[in-house]
Amino acid sequence: MDVQIRPITADDVEGFHHALDFVAREKRYLAFLEAPPITEIRAFVLGNISSGNPQIVAVTSAEGVVGWCDILPKARLVYRHSGVLGLGLLPPYRGKGLGKELIQTALAVARAAHLHRVELTVREPNENAIALYKKLGFLTEGIHRDAVCVDGTYENLITMAILL
């Protein structure tokens, strides 16, 4: 498997949009059920590039963007030392160590940007992701009961964080 892990570029916008939309439509992992419009995604990516926010992609020559990890600094001044991690991989690329590589690369960029804390939320049934986050040093900080409702089914949301 020839996968390159690297910072996102403007040329990756459409591929990132496609991957994000695919994972969102699975209704199992993300906080939205479809990707925002491509114009919003373009602005998001270009804003991250210009701000130096960690946004890392996994890219293959055959399929383009197959996964991503971003860490977005919080907007309010008292929280600016913190970032929020987002991650996704297309199904054929899961369970192959790419999530770990994406997160480690994004955390290195976050450290260089002087972020002190990185947090995330993960749905409780996503045991593989929870195990990966724990393996990388994230600690569970809380459970938000019935915080997610998709198609009439409630799920708990787990909050995890790591201090850099």
N, C-alpha and C positions, 0 to 999 in steps of 0.2 A: 504494500500500500504506500503510494507516494503522496504524502500529505505534508504540506509546508505550513508551519505555524509562524505567523508574522503580524505586524501591525496592519490594521485596515488601511486601504487607500481609497481615493475617490473612485477608482475603477472597480472597486468591489461593491459599490452601492446596490446594484441590481441583484447580484448574487446573494448579498446579505439579506436583502428584502425577501428574496425567494425562500432562503433557508428559515428566516424568522417566521414567515407566513406558514410554511409547512409545519414547523414545530408548534406554532400557536394553534393551528387547526386540529392538532391531535387532542387538544383540550385536556392535557394531562400534566403539563409542566409550567406553563407561563401564566402571567396575570392577565393576558388578553387572549382572545379567541381567534383573532386574525391580525395580520400585520397592519400597521397604519399605512396610509397612502404613501406611494413612492416619494412624493415631494417632501413629506415629513421625514421619511427615513433619510433622504439625501441631506436635508438640513441637519438632522441628528448626527450623521456620520461626519459631515464636514465640520460641524461644531466641535465634535470630539477631536478631530484631527487638529484643528486650529488651537484648541485649548490644551492639547497634550494629554487628554484623558485616556486612560488605558482602554483600548478597544483592539482586541486581538482576534484574528480569524484563522481558521484551518481551511486550507485551499488545496484542491487537487487540480491537475491539468485537465482532467476529463470533465469534472463537474463544477469547478469553480468553488465558491464558498460552501463548505459542508458543516461548518460550526463556527461558534464565536464565544468570546468571553469579554465582557466590558465591566469596568468599575467606574461608576459615575459619582463624582464628589457631590455631597449634599450642598444645597444652595445657601442655606442660612449660615451666617457667620459663625455661630456657636457650634455648628456641626461640620464645618468645612474640613476638619481633620479626618472626617469619615467618608467612606464611599460605599456604594451599594453595588454588589456583584450580580451580573446577569450572565447566563450561560445557556447554550443550546447546541445540540448536534443532530444532524440528520440520522435516522435509524440505522443505516448500514455502518455508521462510524462510531456507534456507541459500544462501550465495553472493550475498547482497544487502547485505552490509555490516553486518548486525545483530550478528554475533559481535564484530566490531571495536568497535562502539558499546557493547555490553554490557561487554566487557572494559575499555575506557577508562573507563566510568562506575564500574565496580567498583574499578579501580585508583585513581581519584580519591578514592573513599570510604576505601580502604585507606591512602592517603597521609594523609588527614585524621585517621585513627585511629592514626597514627604507626607503621604497619607499615613495616619497612625492606626486607623481602624477600618476594617472592611466587613460589612454585614450582608446578610442575604436572608431571603425567606424561601422555604422549600415546602412543598406539600408533603404531609406525613406519609402517604403511601409510596412516595418516591424513595424507597429504601436504598437503591444503588447510589443516588446522588448524596443522600445523607451520609452513607458510609464513606464516600469519597471526600466529602467536606471534613468529616472527622479525621480521616487519614491525613489530611493536609493541615490539621491543627485548628479547625473551626470548632468552637464550643457552642452547645445549645444554650440559648439564653431565655427561651420561653416558647409557649405554645399558645396560639390564638385559636380557640375552639370554634369550629364551624365557620371559619373566616372565608372560606371559598365555597361557592355554590355554582356548579356547572350541571346543566340539564336536571335540576332538581336534587342533585346529590351534594351533600355537605362534606367538606374535608377540613381537617385541622391544618394550620399553617405553622411551621416551625421557624423560629428566628434563630439564626446562628451568626457568630462573628469571630473574627481573629484580630488580634492586635499585632501590628507589624513592628 
